[in-house]
Amino acid sequence: MSGRPVAGATTLLLALLVALLARPTGAAGQLQAGPTLLEIGPQATSTGLILRNAGDTPVAAQVRVYAWSQPEGADLLVPSDDIAVSPPILEVPAGGEQVVRVVRLIPPVSGRDRSYRVVVDELPQAEGGGRGHVNLRLRYVIPAFLRAPGAPPPTVACRIAGGGTHLACENHGGRAARFGASRLLTDRGEVLVLSDGLFGYVLPGSHRAWVLPEVRPELHGPALQLETSLNGQPATLEVDRIP
């Protein structure tokens, strides 16, 4: 593992959304990447990432790998040599696709998965389009896991912290916990919606903290719960209150 940390995964995802919303209709190159989650099992050495071009001209892309951790409760990405991608720079033909091999370079470690993000950047096209032309580029940030033999499922404990301003969750399991649509609710029927879609990940052996909305209902009552989708399955977690 080497190099400087880069922007957190949330920031990178926002960059992708901004580019998608701002991209003009009929853009020449239209890069797509999938699947949305990459896994290399303990008995496997590689998997595949597929880049597609739905446009009518070739599009170039760069693929890089970052180790993913959550120090101090926030996502951190650092360049990593644990996984290789081939080819790292490529051109996807118009209307075509290109398979990128994602290869494990380290042996599996028992008990806990290793977490990464594979970042796909669309590279600048040749200048064109006349004066005032805006050349927008896409970025995809894809979760990737090196699966460990014997890794236990996520075991998550959550609490309200930071004087009531944060939701903090810890994962004592060996697999990442992916939170989908999430909301906090009390036994009095008070509800605070946190996300209608993906809320975020808590990596194995890590904790993740989210700032609660400044404008929110009072969550009174002794019982507080987090209703969510945990790795694709409905789940209800008890939430502790820390004075």
MARRO-833542 format. One record per residue (C-alpha): x, y, z; residue number from 1; residue in one letter. Coordinates in Angstrom, 2 decimals, m for minus. Each point is the difference from the previous one (the first is absolute). Layout:
X;Y;Z;NUM;A
...
END
This chain:
0.00;0.00;0.00;1;M
1.44;3.38;m0.97;2;S
m0.79;3.56;m0.98;3;G
m2.16;2.73;1.43;4;R
m3.57;m0.33;1.18;5;P
m2.63;1.17;m2.45;6;V
m3.45;1.44;0.51;7;A
m2.45;m2.16;1.95;8;G
m2.37;m2.34;m1.84;9;A
m3.00;2.26;0.67;10;T
1.71;2.94;m1.71;11;T
0.90;m2.16;m2.99;12;L
m3.55;m1.26;m0.32;13;L
m1.28;3.58;0.06;14;L
2.39;0.84;m2.84;15;A
m1.52;m2.81;m2.02;16;L
m3.55;1.21;0.66;17;L
0.86;3.58;m0.95;18;V
1.53;m1.17;m3.26;19;A
m3.00;m2.16;m0.79;20;L
m2.44;2.83;0.62;21;L
2.01;2.56;m1.94;22;A
0.97;m2.17;m2.96;23;R
m1.65;1.29;m3.19;24;P
m2.42;m2.21;m1.91;25;T
1.58;m1.65;m3.02;26;G
3.54;0.14;1.42;27;A
2.43;m1.81;m2.29;28;A
1.47;m2.39;2.56;29;G
m2.22;m1.57;2.67;30;Q
2.07;m2.10;2.39;31;L
m1.69;m2.59;2.20;32;Q
1.60;m2.33;2.57;33;A
m1.20;m3.16;1.70;34;G
m0.62;m1.95;2.09;35;P
m0.70;2.37;2.87;36;T
1.91;m2.22;2.47;37;L
3.14;m2.07;m0.61;38;L
0.94;m3.10;1.99;39;E
2.95;m2.40;m0.16;40;I
m0.71;m3.14;2.01;41;G
2.58;m1.70;2.23;42;P
0.57;m2.72;m2.61;43;Q
0.01;2.40;m2.96;44;A
2.74;2.23;m1.38;45;T
m1.91;2.43;m2.18;46;S
m3.31;1.41;m1.17;47;T
m1.12;2.22;m2.85;48;G
m1.11;3.61;m0.35;49;L
m1.91;0.85;m3.17;50;I
0.21;3.46;m1.55;51;L
m2.60;0.82;m2.64;52;R
m0.29;2.91;m2.40;53;N
m3.56;0.85;m1.03;54;A
1.18;2.96;m2.08;55;G
0.91;0.36;m3.65;56;D
3.72;0.79;0.43;57;T
2.77;m1.81;1.93;58;P
0.55;0.93;3.64;59;V
3.20;m0.41;2.04;60;A
0.09;m0.98;3.66;61;A
2.42;m0.56;2.85;62;Q
m0.53;m2.60;2.75;63;V
1.69;0.23;3.41;64;R
m0.25;m1.85;3.32;65;V
m0.13;1.55;3.48;66;Y
0.07;m1.66;3.41;67;A
m3.13;1.02;1.90;68;W
m0.03;0.62;3.74;69;S
m2.03;2.02;2.50;70;Q
2.30;1.69;2.52;71;P
m1.80;2.45;2.27;72;E
m3.34;m1.18;m1.38;73;G
0.45;1.34;m3.56;74;A
0.88;m1.63;m3.33;75;D
3.66;0.23;m1.04;76;L
1.46;m1.23;m3.31;77;L
3.75;m0.58;m0.46;78;V
1.67;m1.36;m3.19;79;P
0.70;m3.72;0.36;80;S
2.07;m2.68;m1.72;81;D
m1.98;m2.88;1.54;82;D
m2.10;m0.26;m3.17;83;I
1.07;0.46;m3.61;84;A
m2.20;1.03;m2.90;85;V
0.71;m0.87;m3.60;86;S
m0.05;2.08;m2.08;87;P
0.20;3.08;2.27;88;P
m0.51;2.38;m2.93;89;I
m2.20;m0.95;m2.93;90;L
m2.24;1.19;m2.78;91;E
m3.55;m1.31;m0.32;92;V
m1.25;0.04;m3.59;93;P
m3.28;1.65;m0.94;94;A
m2.88;m2.31;0.85;95;G
2.43;m2.57;1.42;96;G
1.36;m1.26;3.28;97;E
3.33;m0.88;1.60;98;Q
0.68;m2.46;2.84;99;V
2.52;1.10;2.63;100;V
1.55;m2.81;2.06;101;R
0.11;0.70;3.74;102;V
2.68;m2.24;1.51;103;V
0.83;m0.83;3.63;104;R
3.74;0.39;0.71;105;L
0.00;m0.91;3.69;106;I
m1.06;m3.24;1.71;107;P
m3.37;m0.14;1.78;108;P
0.04;0.71;3.73;109;V
m2.35;m2.03;2.19;110;S
m2.80;1.58;1.97;111;G
m0.41;3.45;m1.56;112;R
m0.57;1.22;m3.54;113;D
2.28;2.67;m1.46;114;R
m1.78;3.06;m1.40;115;S
0.82;2.08;m3.07;116;Y
m1.49;2.41;m2.50;117;R
0.60;m0.32;m3.72;118;V
m0.13;3.46;m1.57;119;V
m0.78;0.36;m3.71;120;V
0.67;3.41;m1.54;121;D
m1.04;1.05;m3.47;122;E
3.02;1.66;m1.62;123;L
m0.22;3.28;m1.92;124;P
m0.90;m0.26;m3.65;125;Q
1.70;2.00;m2.72;126;A
m0.94;3.65;0.11;127;E
m2.99;0.78;m2.14;128;G
m3.50;1.32;m0.05;129;G
0.89;3.62;m0.62;130;G
0.31;2.94;2.31;131;R
m1.73;m0.42;3.32;132;G
m0.02;m3.82;m0.29;133;H
m0.01;m1.74;3.40;134;V
1.68;m3.41;0.11;135;N
m1.56;m1.80;2.96;136;L
1.49;m3.22;1.34;137;R
m1.48;m2.81;2.07;138;L
1.39;m1.75;3.05;139;R
m1.19;m3.32;1.39;140;Y
1.01;m1.12;3.50;141;V
m0.67;m3.71;0.44;142;I
0.28;m1.96;3.30;143;P
2.33;m3.00;m0.25;144;A
0.67;m2.69;2.57;145;F
2.61;m2.73;0.35;146;L
m2.06;m2.63;1.77;147;R
1.59;m1.76;2.96;148;A
m0.60;m3.63;0.91;149;P
m2.04;m0.34;3.17;150;G
m0.99;3.67;0.11;151;A
m3.04;0.35;2.30;152;P
m2.97;2.10;m1.14;153;P
m0.24;3.64;1.11;154;P
m0.94;0.63;3.62;155;T
m1.08;3.61;0.32;156;V
m0.62;2.18;3.06;157;A
m1.25;3.59;m0.38;158;C
m0.29;3.01;2.28;159;R
m0.87;3.68;m0.08;160;I
3.20;1.91;0.77;161;A
1.51;3.47;m0.24;162;G
m2.57;1.53;2.31;163;G
m2.83;m1.36;m2.12;164;G
1.41;1.21;m3.33;165;T
1.42;m3.26;m1.38;166;H
m1.02;m3.58;m0.64;167;L
3.01;m2.25;0.57;168;A
0.08;m3.72;m0.83;169;C
2.69;m2.60;0.70;170;E
0.46;m3.28;m1.85;171;N
1.60;m2.81;2.01;172;H
m0.44;m2.59;m2.75;173;G
2.32;m1.07;m2.80;174;G
m2.12;1.25;m2.90;175;R
m1.05;3.53;m0.94;176;A
m3.48;1.20;0.96;177;A
m1.79;1.82;m2.83;178;R
m2.87;2.22;1.13;179;F
m2.74;0.69;m2.53;180;G
m3.07;2.20;0.54;181;A
0.11;0.96;3.68;182;S
m2.03;1.85;2.61;183;R
0.05;0.59;3.74;184;L
m3.22;m0.44;1.95;185;L
m1.22;0.00;3.60;186;T
m2.68;m1.96;1.82;187;D
m2.09;3.20;m0.12;188;R
m0.15;m0.06;m3.80;189;G
2.55;2.76;m0.65;190;E
1.93;m0.62;m3.22;191;V
3.19;1.46;m1.47;192;L
0.71;m1.14;m3.56;193;V
3.76;m0.31;m0.58;194;L
0.07;m1.31;m3.57;195;S
m2.39;m1.26;m2.64;196;D
2.77;m2.03;m1.66;197;G
3.55;m1.00;0.89;198;L
0.90;1.47;3.39;199;F
3.57;m1.32;0.21;200;G
2.34;m2.75;1.13;201;Y
1.53;m0.97;3.33;202;V
3.13;m1.99;m0.77;203;L
1.01;m3.07;2.04;204;P
1.73;0.90;3.26;205;G
m0.82;3.68;m0.57;206;S
m2.47;2.69;0.94;207;H
m1.79;2.59;m2.11;208;R
m1.65;3.23;1.14;209;A
m2.65;2.01;m1.85;210;W
m1.02;3.56;0.82;211;V
m3.74;0.22;0.62;212;L
m1.99;2.69;m1.84;213;P
0.01;3.35;1.79;214;E
m3.75;0.26;m0.44;215;V
m1.45;m3.16;1.51;216;R
m2.87;m1.07;2.24;217;P
0.63;m0.53;3.68;218;E
0.58;m3.71;0.63;219;L
m1.52;m0.39;3.46;220;H
m0.80;m3.18;1.83;221;G
2.24;m2.68;1.52;222;P
0.12;m2.24;m3.09;223;A
1.76;1.05;m3.18;224;L
0.44;m2.26;m3.02;225;Q
1.66;0.08;m3.40;226;L
m2.11;m1.57;m2.73;227;E
2.15;m0.81;m3.00;228;T
0.97;m2.47;m2.68;229;S
3.11;m1.84;1.18;230;L
1.86;m1.66;m2.88;231;N
m3.27;m0.21;m1.89;232;G
m2.10;m1.38;2.87;233;Q
m2.49;1.98;2.15;234;P
1.42;0.66;3.47;235;A
m0.95;1.89;3.15;236;T
2.85;0.99;2.32;237;L
m0.29;1.37;3.52;238;E
1.74;3.37;0.33;239;V
1.59;1.02;3.31;240;D
m0.05;3.57;1.25;241;R
3.30;1.33;1.30;242;I
m0.42;2.94;2.39;243;P
END
